[in-house]
Amino acid sequence: MNTTLSPITVPATSRRRYLGGMAALNLPSPAGTGDWHMEQTFFRQREKRSRSFISGVGCPTDTTAILGDAGVYDCTATLDELGIPHESTLAYAASHARACADLVLAAVMRGDQPDFVTLDDWMPRDGDKQQVFDLLAKALGHLTAEQKDKVLRWQSKNAIRPPGTRPTSG
C-alpha cells in the first residue's frame, strides 16, 4: 500500500448503516476471503463512491429490513490499523459474506441480474460460500417470486461443487 496517498474518511457508520459492497470486501479478513484493492478503495480520492460503499438504512443498498444487522461487525481496529480515518467513534462494516449477500439482494431488488457477483473471486472455501447462502436463505421469504428466482439462479451458478469439478459457464 502506498502510504503517501491521503486516505478517504469513512462517513459515520452504525450496525444498521455500514461499509458495504466492494469497500467491505476490500477490508482484510483473517479468513482470507475478499478482494485486495485497498489502495483503490480507501486511498484514491473520488467524487463519487459506489452505491454500496455505505450500505444500510437510508442508502441505495439497504437489506436491513430483511437481514437486520447479521454479519455487520465493528471494524474500528482494522481501519485504525490501516490508517483510514472514520467520522464515528466506532466504525462498522459488512462481513465478506454479508457484503456478497447485500450485492446480490440489492441487484435483484433493483430488477437487475446479480451475475457480477462471482463468489469464487472472493470466497475461497465452501464454508465461506455457505455463509453467503445462509444469509440469502433468510432473505428468500421476503422477496417476490421473480426476485427469488434470480437469487436461486445466481446461487446455482455459484454453488458449492464437489472437489475436482469446475464451474460451468452460463
N, C-alpha and C positions, 0 to 999 in steps of 0.2 A: 504494500500500500504506500502511496506517495503521501507522506505526512506534510509536504509543503503546500498541499491543497487545503483550502479552507472548507471545513465540513459544513453541511447544512445544519440548521437547528430543527430538530424534530418538534412539530407542534404538540401542544398539550394532548395527552392521551389518558385513557382510563381503561378499566376492564371492559367497558362497552363501546369504546372508541379508541382504536389501537393501530399500530403499524401493521399493515396487511399486505397481501399480494406479494409482488416481487421484492418489496422492501423487507418484509418479514423473511422471505426465502433467502435473502442475502445476509441475514444475521447468522453468525456462526452457530452451529449446533453441536453439542457433544456427541450426538448420534451420527454425525457425518452426513446428515441429509441437507438438502437445499442447494442453492446456487452460490457462486462465489464472485460476484461482481460488486464487491463492497465499494470500491472507489467510484465506480459509475453511479451507484445508487446514493451514496451518502456524502461523496466529496466532489461531485460535479454540480455546479450551480445551474439551475434551470428555471425558466419562468413558470413552467407547469410540470407537475408530477403526474404519475399515472392515476387513474380514477380510484385505484385501490390502495394507494400509498398510505392513506389513513382510511381505515375501514370502520364500520360500525354505525352507531346511531347518528343520523343526520348526514351520512356520507353516501355517495353513489353506490358503493359496495357495502350493503348492510344486511347481514344474515342473523343479527342478534335476536330477532323475533322468533327465529327457528332454532338457533343453536345456543342462544344465551351467551355466556362467557366461556363456554367449553373450549379448551385449547388456547386460551389467552393467558399469557404469563407476564410476570414482572421482568422486564429486560433492562432495568436500570443499570445493573452492574456491567452488563455486556456493552451497552452504549458508552458508559463511563470509561471502561477499559479501552474502547476503540477511539476515544476522544471525540465522540459525537454528542454535542450538546442537545439538551431537551428542555422544553419550556416547563413541563410539570416536574415536581419533585420526584415522583415515580413515573417510570415510562413502561408502557405495555405494548406487547406485540403478539401477533398470532403465532402459534407454533407452526412448524412447517406443514404439518397435516392440516391444521385449520386454514392456513393460507391457501393451500391447494383446494380444500373444500369450498372456501369462500369464492375463489376464482371460478370454479365450476358452477356453483349455485348462482352467482351474480350473472354469469353469462346466460344461463337458461332462463333466469327471471327477466332478463332484458329481451329474450326471444332469440338469442344467438346460440350457436353451437359452441361447446366448450373444448373443441378439439385442439386449441392452442395450449391446453394444459396436458402435458405429457409426463406422467408420473415417473417413468424410467429416467427422465432428466434430473429429478430431484430426490427421488426415494429409492435408494439402492437395494433395500431389503424388503422382503414380503411383509414383515411386521410393520414397517414404515407405511407401506401402501395400505395395509389393513386399518391403520389409524384413520386414514382418509375415508376409506369405505365405511367405517363405523360412524363417522360424522355424517356422511351422506345418507346413511340408513336412517339416522334420526330425522333428517330433513324430508324424506320422501313423502311422508303423510301430510306435509304442508304444501306440496306442490300440485299444480294442475296435472292432468293426465299427460298432456304434451310435454310439460317440463320434466315430469318423472321419466317419461320415455327417453328424453335427451340425456338425462343423468345415467340411466341404465345402459344406454348405448355407449356412452362415454366410458362407463365403468367396464363394460365388456372389452373395449379396446385397450384398457389399461389394467386388465385383470392380472391377478397373481397366476403365474403359469408354472407348470411342473418343471423341475430342473432339466436343463438341456434343451428346452424348447425356446423358440424365438417368437416375438410378437409378429403378427401378420399385419401387413399394411392394409389400410382400408379406407 
